[in-house]
Amino acid sequence: MIENQAKVYPKANQSFTLLIACTAALGGFLFGFDTAIINGAIKALYQAFNATSWTIGLAVSLALLGSAVGAFYAGPIADRFGRIKTMIVASVLFTISAIGAGAAFGIWDFILWRVVGGIGVGAASVIAPAYIAEVSPAHLRGRLGSLQQLAIVIGIFIALLCDYAIALAAGSAGNPWLFGVSAWRWMFWSEIPPALLYGIGGLIIPESPRYLVAQKKEEEAATVLAKVIGGDVQTKISEIRETVLRERKPKLSDLLSRNGGLLPIVWVGIGLSLLQQFVGINVIFYYSSILWQAVGFSEQDSLWITVITGATNIVTTLIAIAVVDKFGRRPLLLLGSLGMTITLGIMAITFNNAPIINGQPTLSGTTGTLALVAANLYVFCFGFSWGPVVWVLLGEIFNNKIRASALAVAASIQWVANFIVSTTFPPLLTTVGLGSAYALYGIAAAISFFFVWFFIQETKGKELEEM
């Protein structure tokens, strides 16, 4: 209990709230950076390790299974040891992975280091939205929650830009660069500085006030709440106390209903996570450089196109941040679903009708421009809707009692879905073709519209204790 009921706390400080939210969102930056940095190195990995398409596919996809593991266990760990300590562990995993992947001797130890990084990615994917939601005032929570996705897309953009710059400086990702070390190795080592910065930031920012209340550290919680929301701090702590059930630790069993199945709201979170991935967005960010090369673009042009796509993603996420608390979550998701359905349909038709040369569809002239524009419009539609808004909703829709655990389940399912999409894309490419693959993603986008229409309720402006 708060010992001194008359204590006067400082007024709310929005700059402080923004600062700690941005620090937490560094996990999102590393999430995006770590998953995208392999894009520019894939062709060089084939050559460096004499790898097959199967082992390269594992190098990309097994890291995602590591992310599923990290996401699943991050929630219970965060409930037991705190959000901050979990962030620091994730920082260590990112750093170790970056060093190991860049120094790998063969494809299998490279895969091991990527899995280690994947565990860090999974943990960051759970902790950042949970922490940001728990420290944000209700009227700012949508925008601050969108920082997670903004950080992810900036991380993707910076990773692709690093790939492009390093490959350009060396002439190719497989060529020697600084100190005679292959350029692709420097691509992975470029993750070390932000990984260390994330850990340092975690040592500075305060613990989540809702976690502190659950640990009966209400005086510390009151100090944090006074800085981030101001007003009647004592009443807010009473509300939090009622929802976090201080008498026992949260458990995964809290996610079960009386009949033994998952709570309906957990299924909603799982549905959001599955559909965010099944629309195929990560095909663009994991395989785009070799995808554009496969249809006639050079290595450097393909990498430059991925940089443009990354920049498009950032701009649209900024748009989402500006409007998510004004227009709400549900309208943005519905509009994004419509846009993705249309643009994926255009890409499916374009690639299905492209002439086949040497067994590959080849785009040139107007068709090449149309495919490029449609791909970036698709990223635009995802970027202002399903990219940021899903993370905002996953931080909001679960009540205080189950938030970390439910987020862990939803995020781990998201990584499994990402794994499925990433591992099935190469076989789809060689069997049914690129056009049919995009048609499948377009069907998922259409389904996402009806999922939102029937199952998603608006959360704009609601306090977390109302969920």
GISUL-V262914 format. One line per field, one symbol per residue. phi: phi as a letter, one per 20 degrees, with the letter a starting at -180 (. if undefined). burial: I if it has 9 or more other C-alpha atoms within 8 Angstrom, else O. A space follows every 50 residues. Layout:
phi = ???
burial = ???
This chain:
phi = .ffdfefedffgcffffffffffffgffgfgffffeffgfdgfffgffdl eefffffffeeffffgffffffeffgfffedoffffgfffgffgffffff ffdgebfffffgfffgfffffffffeffffffffdefgfdffffffggff ffffffffffffgffffffenafeefcflmegffffgfffefgfffffff fffdfffgffffffemdffffffffffecmmeffffffffgfeelffbff cfffeeefenefggfffffffgfffgeffngfgfeedfffffffdoefff fffffffffffgffgfffffffdfeeenefffffffffffffffffffff ffeffeclncfcdblffffffffffffffgfffecfffffffffedfefg fdgfffffffffffffffffffeefgfffedenfffffffffffffffff ffgecddfdgmefffef
burial = OOOOOOOOOOOIIOOIIIOIIIIIIIIIIIIIIIIIIIIIIIIIIIIOOO IOOOIIIIIIIIIIIIIIIIIIIIIIIIIOOIIIIIIIIIIIIIIIIIII IIOIOOIOIIIOIIIIIIIIIIIIIIIIIIIIIIIIIIOIIIIIIIIIII IIIIIIIIIIIIIIOIIIOIOIIIIIIOOOIIIIIIIIIIIIOIIIOIII IIOOIOIIIIIIIIOOIIIIIIIIIIIIIIOOIOOOIOIIIOIIIIOOOI IIOIIIIOOOOIIOOIIIIIIIIIIIIIIIIIIOIIIIIIOIIIIIIOII OIIIIIIOIIIIIIOIIIIIIIIIIOOIIIOIIIIIIIIIIIIIIIIIII IIOIOOOOOOIIIOOOIIIIIOOIIIIIIIIIIIIIIIIIIIIIIIIIII IIIIIIIIIIIIIIIIIIIOIIIOIIOIIOOIIIIIIIIOIIIIIIOIIO IIOOOIOOIIOOOIIOI
